Amino acid sequence: MIGEELRQARLAKGLTLDELAGATKIRALVIDSMENEDFSPCGGRVYARGQIRGLAVYLGIEPEMLLEQFDSQFPPED
């Protein structure tokens, strides 16, 4: 799960939600929601993908793997 991978990477780096928010400029509320598999506070699919990518890069996770998971869970609407 995307959120669990983000949470585990954050915790492995010893970061709080507020510290990660400060470093990435993504609100702590949004990160917390993402870690709980709720991407609605992201502001839309495009923004969610960008935020996943930004968090992954900062946390040292391969972003493409998480984005593939996101796309399979939330396919683009035609």
C-alpha positions, -999 to 999 in steps of 0.1 A, spaced: 0 0 0 13 34 -9 5 51 24 21 24 44 53 26 23 54 64 28 48 60 66 75 33 70 101 54 50 93 85 71 96 66 103 128 49 92 143 84 87 131 95 121 109 122 108 76 135 123 48 146 100 56 182 107 93 178 99 84 161 66 58 187 58 84 215 64 110 198 42 86 190 13 61 219 16 33 194 16 9 201 45 11 176 74 -27 170 71 -22 159 35 7 137 43 -12 121 72 -42 115 49 -19 100 22 -4 76 48 -39 65 56 -47 59 19 -69 90 16 -58 110 -14 -88 134 -15 -70 162 4 -43 163 -24 -65 184 -46 -69 160 -75 -52 132 -93 -25 152 -109 -16 168 -76 -17 135 -57 8 120 -82 31 150 -78 29 148 -40 36 111 -41 66 117 -63 79 145 -41 76 125 -9 91 94 -24 121 113 -38 127 130 -4 123 97 15 145 78 -9 118 55 -23 115 47 -60 86 70 -71 77 50 -102 67 20 -81 44 40 -60 29 59 -90 22 26 -107 3 14 -76 -16 47 -75 -25 45 -111 -38 9 -107 -59 20 -76 -71 52 -91 -71 49 -129 -76 82 -149 -111 90 -158 -118 95 -195 
